[in-house]
Amino acid sequence: MVRIDRRRALLGGTCLLAAGGVAPTGQAADELAVKIVNRSEPTACAEKDNVTIELVSPEVRRFTVEAIHPAYIGTLNVDRWLPDLSHCEQVVSTAPVYSFHPARKTIYETVEWQLIGYVFAKFWRPSLVPFRVGETVHEGFHVLQLWTRFQERAEEILVVYPGDGYWRARPLPPAHLRWTAYGTSFLVGPVETDGRPIVDIAAMAFDPESKTFSFDFVRGGKGTLRLARLDQERIELEIAFDRPVEDGRPFAALRSMYVTEHNADVARLAWRTRAGHFEEAPVMAFREGEGRELWAGRVVPSRHNTSAPDMVLRGFVR
């Protein structure tokens, strides 16, 4: 079954492959420590993205984003992924809603890979971002889904919403589960606030051979996201910018939800310090720090998106 996060569309987030493309990240000696800022706010509604973790550095041009199955994935017999609207009566989106002609299009397809674009009937931002594959330029889509064939079935592994710059990723499902949930979203590029955190993208493209998305930012500069590794443990994405993000803006951010430890897509943070060791804290207790690597995830199963992956951002280099 194809599942599209239509709530995100309206609320704007209130809710090993062949080598090529971006060069791999540097060795440990080249790693930069980046500023980590927590702008999360408490909520009782599990369908509101109340967790915002920003990463800031005036030097970073390359880094890696990983989505990794949670440590408890092998213990799961029952998964939970349906929306939980308890205590959401007072959560009202103030974002405008714009109308479009709904559409679905297969943009690229081989035996092993498929890229599908959707235009929603309604979305919270007014325009579609032009999207190119090869010499063909499409008017744009609200969401793009990248699928791969694994064990005789199609698996959706990566989605992006070009209109606000939100990405979600997940590894291939483990042997005992037929499907796993999406959870935490991430943004890469100059993060700004337009009602909520966004990355404003002017145009996007996809190179099928290297499995690389490229994007031009409205604020200037370019970036790429390349699928570097995919297996039943993790998906690894290599990010590169043509220049660092300036003006003190975050170059990346995580967006997620937390109500309680047992009702959260992310409940804890761990970061590798300049000294090389890890420190950790509950997500709502952490405020600000520096790290060469950031992990955001869960150590006990949640009633919300139980199988959703942990997120790791690492390998920050110039």
VOPAGU-2260 file (C-alpha; in pm, 1 decimal, decimal comma):
REM VOPAGU-2260
SITE   aa  ch    i         X         Y         Z
SITE  MET   A    0       0,0       0,0       0,0
SITE  VAL   A    1     129,3     348,5     -85,5
SITE  ARG   A    2     108,8     573,5     218,4
SITE  ILE   A    3     143,4     949,9     171,6
SITE  ASP   A    4     160,7    1185,5     467,7
SITE  ARG   A    5    -124,0    1414,8     359,4
SITE  ARG   A    6    -138,4    1570,5     706,8
SITE  ARG   A    7     213,1    1707,3     644,7
SITE  ALA   A    8      98,0    1842,6     311,7
SITE  LEU   A    9    -163,6    2062,0     477,9
SITE  LEU   A   10       8,4    2144,0     806,1
SITE  GLY   A   11     359,0    2182,3     667,1
SITE  GLY   A   12     514,3    1948,4     919,2
SITE  THR   A   13     299,4    2017,7    1223,3
SITE  CYS   A   14     287,5    1670,6    1222,5
SITE  LEU   A   15    2578,0       6,3     -79,7
SITE  LEU   A   16    2543,2     156,3    -416,7
SITE  ALA   A   17    2789,0     231,8    -697,0
SITE  ALA   A   18    3029,8     511,8    -613,3
SITE  GLY   A   19    2974,4     849,3    -775,4
SITE  GLY   A   20    2833,5    1194,4    -715,2
SITE  VAL   A   21    2933,1    1360,7    -389,3
SITE  ALA   A   22    3273,0    1267,6    -249,0
SITE  PRO   A   23    3271,4    1074,0      80,3
SITE  THR   A   24    3310,1    1260,8     405,8
SITE  GLY   A   25    3653,6    1325,3     555,9
SITE  GLN   A   26    3849,2    1136,8     818,1
SITE  ALA   A   27    3800,8    1198,5    1189,2
SITE  ALA   A   28    4084,2    1451,6    1198,3
SITE  ASP   A   29    3891,7    1670,2     952,1
SITE  GLU   A   30    3564,4    1664,4    1144,5
SITE  LEU   A   31    3414,4    1987,5    1267,5
SITE  ALA   A   32    3220,0    2034,4    1587,7
SITE  VAL   A   33    2889,3    2207,4    1513,7
SITE  LYS   A   34    2652,7    2398,4    1735,8
SITE  ILE   A   35    2339,7    2200,2    1829,9
SITE  VAL   A   36    2036,2    2403,4    1937,6
SITE  ASN   A   37    1709,2    2261,0    2069,4
SITE  ARG   A   38    1401,3    2472,2    1994,0
SITE  SER   A   39    1147,3    2206,5    2093,9
SITE  GLU   A   40     825,9    2291,0    2278,6
SITE  PRO   A   41     603,8    2058,6    2485,2
SITE  THR   A   42     274,1    1931,5    2346,5
SITE  ALA   A   43       7,2    1674,1    2430,1
SITE  CYS   A   44     -79,3    1612,1    2062,1
SITE  ALA   A   45     113,1    1326,6    1897,4
SITE  GLU   A   46      39,5    1462,6    1547,6
SITE  LYS   A   47     221,9    1791,4    1597,5
SITE  ASP   A   48     591,2    1827,5    1514,4
SITE  ASN   A   49     696,3    1997,9    1835,7
SITE  VAL   A   50    1062,4    1885,3    1827,2
SITE  THR   A   51    1307,9    2105,9    1636,8
SITE  ILE   A   52    1683,3    2043,2    1660,0
SITE  GLU   A   53    1904,3    2284,4    1462,2
SITE  LEU   A   54    2267,0    2240,1    1355,0
SITE  VAL   A   55    2471,1    2555,6    1291,5
SITE  SER   A   56    2820,0    2608,5    1148,1
SITE  PRO   A   57    2969,5    2874,2     916,9
SITE  GLU   A   58    3212,7    2615,5     774,6
SITE  VAL   A   59    3032,2    2287,7     701,4
SITE  ARG   A   60    2994,1    2192,8     336,2
SITE  ARG   A   61    2964,5    1813,0     359,8
SITE  PHE   A   62    2809,0    1571,5     605,3
SITE  THR   A   63    2615,5    1244,9     626,8
SITE  VAL   A   64    2257,1    1175,0     732,4
SITE  GLU   A   65    2167,7     820,8     839,0
SITE  ALA   A   66    1836,9     658,8     927,3
SITE  ILE   A   67    1903,6     344,6    1134,8
SITE  HIS   A   68    1660,0      91,4    1276,3
SITE  PRO   A   69    1613,6     146,6    1650,6
SITE  ALA   A   70    1805,7     -80,8    1887,4
SITE  TYR   A   71    1484,6    -259,1    1986,7
SITE  ILE   A   72    1373,7    -340,6    1628,1
SITE  GLY   A   73    1441,3    -712,8    1675,7
SITE  THR   A   74    1196,9    -730,1    1967,3
SITE  LEU   A   75     895,8    -597,6    1774,8
SITE  ASN   A   76     607,6    -832,3    1704,4
SITE  VAL   A   77     346,2    -560,1    1663,4
SITE  ASP   A   78     404,7    -225,5    1493,2
SITE  ARG   A   79     199,4      89,5    1548,0
SITE  TRP   A   80     187,6     364,4    1285,8
SITE  LEU   A   81    -172,6     493,3    1271,6
SITE  PRO   A   82    -229,6     861,6    1365,4
SITE  ASP   A   83    -309,2     940,2    1728,2
SITE  LEU   A   84    -537,7    1244,2    1747,9
SITE  SER   A   85    -581,8    1236,2    2125,7
SITE  HIS   A   86    -546,1    1583,0    2283,5
SITE  CYS   A   87    -525,6    1746,2    1939,0
SITE  GLU   A   88    -851,1    1942,1    1962,6
SITE  GLN   A   89    -671,4    2267,9    2042,9
SITE  VAL   A   90    -403,1    2225,0    1775,8
SITE  VAL   A   91    -524,0    2436,1    1484,8
SITE  SER   A   92    -299,8    2512,7    1190,9
SITE  THR   A   93    -276,1    2877,4    1093,2
SITE  ALA   A   94    -101,6    2795,2     765,4
SITE  PRO   A   95    -290,8    2896,1     449,1
SITE  VAL   A   96    -420,8    2623,0     219,3
SITE  TYR   A   97    -380,0    2643,5    -160,1
SITE  SER   A   98    -565,3    2432,6    -416,8
SITE  PHE   A   99    -411,2    2231,3    -702,1
SITE  HIS   A  100    -516,1    1974,9    -960,4
SITE  PRO   A  101    -426,1    1635,4    -808,1
SITE  ALA   A  102    -185,8    1423,8   -1012,7
SITE  ARG   A  103      41,1    1119,2    -988,8
SITE  LYS   A  104     329,7    1056,5   -1228,2
SITE  THR   A  105     603,7     796,4   -1257,5
SITE  ILE   A  106     904,5    1013,4   -1338,4
SITE  TYR   A  107    1169,9     742,6   -1365,5
SITE  GLU   A  108    1147,7     363,9   -1368,3
SITE  THR   A  109    1370,7      59,4   -1415,1
SITE  VAL   A  110    1336,3    -298,0   -1295,1
SITE  GLU   A  111    1502,3    -202,1    -964,1
SITE  TRP   A  112    1412,8     164,8    -911,3
SITE  GLN   A  113    1113,7     394,2    -937,0
SITE  LEU   A  114    1065,4     766,7    -868,6
SITE  ILE   A  115     704,2     882,4    -832,6
SITE  GLY   A  116     573,7    1237,6    -797,0
SITE  TYR   A  117     239,7    1350,0    -651,6
SITE  VAL   A  118      52,0    1677,8    -667,8
SITE  PHE   A  119    -197,2    1709,8    -381,6
SITE  ALA   A  120    -538,8    1870,4    -403,3
SITE  LYS   A  121    -431,8    2105,9    -124,3
SITE  PHE   A  122     -95,6    2215,9      13,9
SITE  TRP   A  123      15,3    2481,7     261,1
SITE  ARG   A  124     257,1    2662,1      22,5
SITE  PRO   A  125     143,3    2831,3    -299,6
SITE  SER   A  126     386,7    2714,3    -569,1
SITE  LEU   A  127     533,2    2396,8    -718,3
SITE  VAL   A  128     911,4    2358,6    -748,0
SITE  PRO   A  129    1036,1    2275,0   -1102,0
SITE  PHE   A  130    1186,0    1926,1   -1112,2
SITE  ARG   A  131    1422,1    1790,2   -1379,2
SITE  VAL   A  132    1528,4    1438,3   -1474,2
SITE  GLY   A  133    1768,2    1428,9   -1769,4
SITE  GLU   A  134    1644,0    1679,5   -2027,5
SITE  THR   A  135    1283,6    1670,6   -1905,5
SITE  VAL   A  136    1164,4    1946,3   -1673,6
SITE  HIS   A  137     840,2    1887,7   -1485,8
SITE  GLU   A  138     627,6    2167,3   -1340,1
SITE  GLY   A  139     679,9    2019,6    -996,9
SITE  PHE   A  140     535,2    1794,5    -728,2
SITE  HIS   A  141     435,4    1825,3    -365,6
SITE  VAL   A  142     608,2    1499,0    -277,0
SITE  LEU   A  143     857,7    1270,1    -450,0
SITE  GLN   A  144     894,2     905,1    -348,3
SITE  LEU   A  145    1201,0     693,0    -426,5
SITE  TRP   A  146    1128,3     318,6    -437,8
SITE  THR   A  147    1354,8      17,7    -482,2
SITE  ARG   A  148    1286,2    -351,5    -541,1
SITE  PHE   A  149    1385,9    -580,6    -254,2
SITE  GLN   A  150    1293,5    -944,8    -202,5
SITE  GLU   A  151    1033,8    -937,2    -480,8
SITE  ARG   A  152     845,9    -629,6    -360,9
SITE  ALA   A  153     870,1    -251,9    -386,7
SITE  GLU   A  154    1005,7     -62,3     -85,2
SITE  GLU   A  155     972,5     312,7     -41,9
SITE  ILE   A  156    1299,2     435,7     110,9
SITE  LEU   A  157    1308,3     814,1      71,5
SITE  VAL   A  158    1061,4    1099,3      30,9
SITE  VAL   A  159    1106,5    1472,8     -15,6
SITE  TYR   A  160     858,1    1759,3     -10,0
SITE  PRO   A  161    1021,9    2016,4    -244,3
SITE  GLY   A  162     778,9    2289,1    -139,1
SITE  ASP   A  163     920,2    2316,7     213,2
SITE  GLY   A  164    1237,9    2107,9     197,3
SITE  TYR   A  165    1135,6    1824,6     429,5
SITE  TRP   A  166    1291,9    1476,5     380,1
SITE  ARG   A  167    1219,2    1139,3     537,1
SITE  ALA   A  168    1426,4     822,7     502,8
SITE  ARG   A  169    1413,7     462,7     620,5
SITE  PRO   A  170    1623,2     148,1     575,4
SITE  LEU   A  171    1498,2    -169,3     414,4
SITE  PRO   A  172    1275,4    -361,9     658,9
SITE  PRO   A  173    1440,0    -626,4     878,4
SITE  ALA   A  174    1375,9    -993,2     805,5
SITE  HIS   A  175    1093,1   -1033,0    1058,9
SITE  LEU   A  176     895,6    -723,4     950,7
SITE  ARG   A  177     736,3    -660,1     610,9
SITE  TRP   A  178     724,7    -283,5     655,3
SITE  THR   A  179     855,7      -9,3     883,6
SITE  ALA   A  180     730,7     341,3     953,2
SITE  TYR   A  181     870,6     682,0     872,6
SITE  GLY   A  182     935,7     905,5    1171,4
SITE  THR   A  183    1161,6    1207,7    1214,9
SITE  SER   A  184    1198,9    1446,7     920,1
SITE  PHE   A  185    1519,0    1631,5     833,0
SITE  LEU   A  186    1603,1    1950,8     644,2
SITE  VAL   A  187    1930,7    2029,2     466,2
SITE  GLY   A  188    2028,7    2372,8     339,9
SITE  PRO   A  189    1967,8    2723,1     475,3
SITE  VAL   A  190    1692,4    2665,8     731,8
SITE  GLU   A  191    1458,7    2957,9     791,2
SITE  THR   A  192    1120,2    3006,5     956,5
SITE  ASP   A  193     801,9    3067,2     759,9
SITE  GLY   A  194     541,2    2971,6    1014,7
SITE  ARG   A  195     761,3    2666,7    1081,8
SITE  PRO   A  196    1116,3    2569,7     983,9
SITE  ILE   A  197    1161,9    2525,8     608,0
SITE  VAL   A  198    1430,1    2516,7     340,2
SITE  ASP   A  199    1318,0    2730,5      47,8
SITE  ILE   A  200    1406,3    2545,8    -274,6
SITE  ALA   A  201    1396,2    2715,0    -615,8
SITE  ALA   A  202    1448,4    2404,6    -833,7
SITE  MET   A  203    1533,2    2035,5    -798,7
SITE  ALA   A  204    1675,5    1758,5   -1019,1
SITE  PHE   A  205    1749,3    1386,3    -997,5
SITE  ASP   A  206    2034,3    1188,8   -1154,8
SITE  PRO   A  207    1918,1     824,6   -1178,8
SITE  GLU   A  208    2263,0     677,0   -1236,8
SITE  SER   A  209    2422,0     815,3    -918,9
SITE  LYS   A  210    2094,2     829,1    -722,3
SITE  THR   A  211    2159,3    1195,9    -650,0
SITE  PHE   A  212    1910,5    1475,7    -589,2
SITE  SER   A  213    2036,9    1827,6    -655,9
SITE  PHE   A  214    1869,8    2150,8    -551,9
SITE  ASP   A  215    1906,8    2526,4    -590,9
SITE  PHE   A  216    1822,4    2734,4    -285,8
SITE  VAL   A  217    1613,9    3050,7    -310,4
SITE  ARG   A  218    1867,1    3223,2     -85,5
SITE  GLY   A  219    2151,1    3126,3    -320,6
SITE  GLY   A  220    2382,0    2830,5    -337,2
SITE  LYS   A  221    2331,9    2468,4    -436,8
SITE  GLY   A  222    2324,6    2133,4    -264,4
SITE  THR   A  223    2315,3    1761,7    -338,4
SITE  LEU   A  224    2187,8    1453,4    -157,4
SITE  ARG   A  225    2324,0    1117,4    -273,1
SITE  LEU   A  226    2204,9     772,4    -173,5
SITE  ALA   A  227    2532,8     611,1     -63,1
SITE  ARG   A  228    2424,8     298,0     126,0
SITE  LEU   A  229    2104,4     101,0     167,8
SITE  ASP   A  230    2051,6    -226,8     352,3
SITE  GLN   A  231    1837,7    -383,2     626,1
SITE  GLU   A  232    2022,1    -190,5     896,0
SITE  ARG   A  233    2049,6     166,6     764,9
SITE  ILE   A  234    2019,5     412,8     480,1
SITE  GLU   A  235    2311,3     651,7     437,9
SITE  LEU   A  236    2277,9     984,4     254,5
SITE  GLU   A  237    2572,3    1206,8     164,7
SITE  ILE   A  238    2500,4    1581,7     164,6
SITE  ALA   A  239    2716,2    1845,8      -3,9
SITE  PHE   A  240    2684,4    2223,3     -50,1
SITE  ASP   A  241    2874,7    2439,8    -298,1
SITE  ARG   A  242    2933,1    2684,1     -12,2
SITE  PRO   A  243    2864,1    2697,5     363,1
SITE  VAL   A  244    2531,2    2827,0     491,5
SITE  GLU   A  245    2580,3    3188,6     597,4
SITE  ASP   A  246    2414,7    3451,4     820,2
SITE  GLY   A  247    2410,2    3220,7    1121,4
SITE  ARG   A  248    2132,6    3006,4     973,8
SITE  PRO   A  249    2120,7    2634,3    1050,4
SITE  PHE   A  250    2259,2    2415,5     772,0
SITE  ALA   A  251    2041,3    2124,3     884,7
SITE  ALA   A  252    1756,2    2051,0    1123,5
SITE  LEU   A  253    1552,4    1761,3    1259,2
SITE  ARG   A  254    1176,2    1786,7    1299,6
SITE  SER   A  255     989,3    1530,4    1505,3
SITE  MET   A  256     739,2    1478,9    1787,2
SITE  TYR   A  257     753,7    1401,5    2157,1
SITE  VAL   A  258     466,0    1374,7    2401,5
SITE  THR   A  259     605,7    1124,3    2651,5
SITE  GLU   A  260     882,6     862,7    2646,1
SITE  HIS   A  261     628,3     600,6    2533,2
SITE  ASN   A  262     460,1     830,8    2279,8
SITE  ALA   A  263     735,9     986,6    2068,6
SITE  ASP   A  264     922,4     961,4    1738,5
SITE  VAL   A  265    1234,5    1087,7    1916,5
SITE  ALA   A  266    1286,8    1071,2    2291,7
SITE  ARG   A  267    1661,3    1105,5    2350,5
SITE  LEU   A  268    1966,6    1277,8    2204,9
SITE  ALA   A  269    2331,5    1172,5    2214,8
SITE  TRP   A  270    2619,5    1381,0    2081,3
SITE  ARG   A  271    2990,6    1313,7    2040,4
SITE  THR   A  272    3183,1    1600,7    2196,8
SITE  ARG   A  273    3502,9    1772,2    2089,1
SITE  ALA   A  274    3684,7    1549,4    2341,0
SITE  GLY   A  275    3557,7    1242,3    2155,7
SITE  HIS   A  276    3317,4    1089,0    2408,9
SITE  PHE   A  277    2937,5    1078,4    2395,1
SITE  GLU   A  278    2698,4    1263,9    2619,5
SITE  GLU   A  279    2322,8    1210,5    2619,4
SITE  ALA   A  280    2002,8    1363,4    2750,0
SITE  PRO   A  281    1624,1    1339,2    2718,4
SITE  VAL   A  282    1519,6    1539,3    2415,4
SITE  MET   A  283    1311,8    1788,8    2610,5
SITE  ALA   A  284    1587,9    1847,5    2869,7
SITE  PHE   A  285    1869,5    1929,6    2625,2
SITE  ARG   A  286    1909,2    2295,0    2534,5
SITE  GLU   A  287    2237,3    2365,3    2350,5
SITE  GLY   A  288    2578,2    2212,4    2294,3
SITE  GLU   A  289    2850,0    2125,2    2046,2
SITE  GLY   A  290    2910,7    1793,6    1876,5
SITE  ARG   A  291    3092,0    1613,0    1597,0
SITE  GLU   A  292    2798,8    1373,2    1565,7
SITE  LEU   A  293    2433,3    1377,4    1670,7
SITE  TRP   A  294    2202,8    1082,0    1735,7
SITE  ALA   A  295    1829,9    1134,0    1786,0
SITE  GLY   A  296    1613,1     834,2    1863,5
SITE  ARG   A  297    1451,3     605,0    2117,6
SITE  VAL   A  298    1572,1     331,5    2352,4
SITE  VAL   A  299    1228,0     194,1    2444,5
SITE  PRO   A  300     943,5     119,2    2201,4
SITE  SER   A  301     688,9     394,1    2146,9
SITE  ARG   A  302     317,7     365,5    2080,6
SITE  HIS   A  303     369,7     610,6    1792,8
SITE  ASN   A  304     549,9     494,4    1474,6
SITE  THR   A  305     708,0     215,0    1677,1
SITE  SER   A  306     939,3      90,9    1399,7
SITE  ALA   A  307    1050,4     436,5    1278,1
SITE  PRO   A  308    1428,5     478,2    1252,4
SITE  ASP   A  309    1671,4     669,0    1468,5
SITE  MET   A  310    1852,0     956,1    1294,3
SITE  VAL   A  311    2226,7    1025,0    1291,0
SITE  LEU   A  312    2401,4    1333,9    1150,3
SITE  ARG   A  313    2781,4    1305,4    1134,7
SITE  GLY   A  314    3096,4    1361,2     929,5
SITE  PHE   A  315    3080,0    1739,8     929,1
SITE  VAL   A  316    3366,0    1869,9     713,0
SITE  ARG   A  317    3454,8    2175,4     505,4
